[in-house]
Amino acid sequence: MNCLFCSIIKGDIPSNKVYEDEWCYAFLDIAPQAPVHCLVVPKEHISSADVIGADNSQTVAKIFEAIPKIAKELGLANGYRIVSNIGDDGCQSVKHLHFHILGGKKLSENMA
């Protein structure tokens, strides 16, 4: 499998890491859509939210336990947004589950 995020997690491709634990890896997005834009990816290759089930939901739960720690570390005390794109119509550019943490300013209410 030739997965960009798996290569980043392994250290084969450099990234601006902001957090890592046994379940997930978080790094700054190279094309930020907000003043703070971080990606949180599971270390286990999961292709998208469409395939979350009993066998991998613990990994996703651990990611959501880590997100508040990451947001705090990034200085997002006034709030932030979590986004996951799924499939082509959802503009999922890398077929490895990932969550965008967006913040650092008052975000638009328009999501579409």
C-alpha positions as CSV (number, residue, x, y, z in Angstrom):
1,M,0.0,0.0,0.0
2,N,1.3,3.4,-1.0
3,C,-0.4,5.8,1.6
4,L,0.9,9.3,2.1
5,F,-0.2,9.4,5.8
6,C,1.2,6.0,6.6
7,S,4.6,7.3,5.1
8,I,4.3,10.4,7.3
9,I,3.6,8.3,10.4
10,K,6.6,6.1,9.7
11,G,8.8,9.1,9.3
12,D,9.5,8.5,5.6
13,I,8.0,11.9,4.7
14,P,8.8,14.8,7.0
15,S,6.0,16.6,8.8
16,N,5.5,19.3,11.5
17,K,4.4,16.9,14.3
18,V,2.4,18.4,17.1
19,Y,1.3,15.2,18.9
20,E,1.9,11.5,19.0
21,D,0.8,8.6,21.1
22,E,0.3,4.9,20.6
23,W,-3.0,5.5,18.7
24,C,-2.6,8.6,16.6
25,Y,-0.2,11.1,15.0
26,A,-1.0,14.8,14.6
27,F,0.8,17.3,12.3
28,L,0.2,20.7,10.8
29,D,-1.5,20.8,7.4
30,I,0.8,22.0,4.6
31,A,-2.1,23.9,3.0
32,P,-3.9,25.5,6.0
33,Q,-7.5,26.5,5.7
34,A,-7.5,28.4,9.0
35,P,-4.8,30.1,11.1
36,V,-4.4,26.8,13.0
37,H,-5.0,23.7,10.8
38,C,-3.8,20.3,12.2
39,L,-4.5,16.8,10.9
40,V,-5.0,13.9,13.3
41,V,-4.6,10.5,11.8
42,P,-4.8,7.0,13.3
43,K,-1.6,5.0,13.2
44,E,-3.6,2.1,12.0
45,H,-4.6,2.4,8.4
46,I,-8.3,3.0,8.2
47,S,-9.4,4.2,4.8
48,S,-12.3,6.5,6.0
49,A,-15.1,7.0,8.5
50,D,-17.2,4.8,6.2
51,V,-15.3,1.7,7.5
52,I,-15.4,2.5,11.2
53,G,-16.8,-0.6,13.0
54,A,-16.5,-2.7,16.1
55,D,-12.9,-3.8,15.1
56,N,-11.5,-0.3,14.9
57,S,-13.8,2.0,16.9
58,Q,-11.5,2.0,19.9
59,T,-8.8,3.6,17.8
60,V,-11.3,6.4,16.8
61,A,-12.3,6.8,20.4
62,K,-8.7,7.2,21.4
63,I,-8.3,9.9,18.7
64,F,-11.2,11.8,20.1
65,E,-9.7,11.6,23.6
66,A,-6.5,13.1,22.2
67,I,-8.1,15.9,20.2
68,P,-8.8,18.2,23.2
69,K,-5.2,17.8,24.4
70,I,-4.0,18.7,20.9
71,A,-6.3,21.7,20.6
72,K,-5.1,22.9,24.0
73,E,-1.5,22.5,22.9
74,L,-2.3,24.5,19.8
75,G,-3.8,27.3,21.9
76,L,-7.4,26.9,20.7
77,A,-9.0,27.9,24.0
78,N,-11.9,29.8,22.3
79,G,-13.0,26.7,20.3
80,Y,-12.3,24.9,17.1
81,R,-13.9,22.7,14.5
82,I,-13.3,19.0,13.7
83,V,-13.9,17.9,10.1
84,S,-13.5,14.5,8.4
85,N,-14.0,14.3,4.6
86,I,-15.3,11.0,3.3
87,G,-15.2,9.9,-0.4
88,D,-14.9,11.8,-3.6
89,D,-18.0,14.0,-3.1
90,G,-16.7,14.8,0.4
91,C,-13.3,15.8,-1.1
92,Q,-11.3,13.1,0.8
93,S,-7.9,13.6,-0.9
94,V,-6.0,11.0,1.1
95,K,-7.7,7.6,1.6
96,H,-6.6,7.3,5.2
97,L,-9.0,8.4,7.9
98,H,-8.1,11.9,9.2
99,F,-9.6,14.6,11.3
100,H,-8.9,18.3,10.6
101,I,-8.7,20.5,13.6
102,L,-9.4,24.1,12.5
103,G,-9.3,27.2,14.6
104,G,-7.3,30.2,15.6
105,K,-10.1,32.6,14.6
106,K,-13.9,32.9,14.5
107,L,-14.8,30.3,11.8
108,S,-17.6,30.8,9.3
109,E,-21.0,29.2,10.0
110,N,-21.2,28.2,6.4
111,M,-20.0,24.6,6.0
112,A,-20.9,23.9,2.4
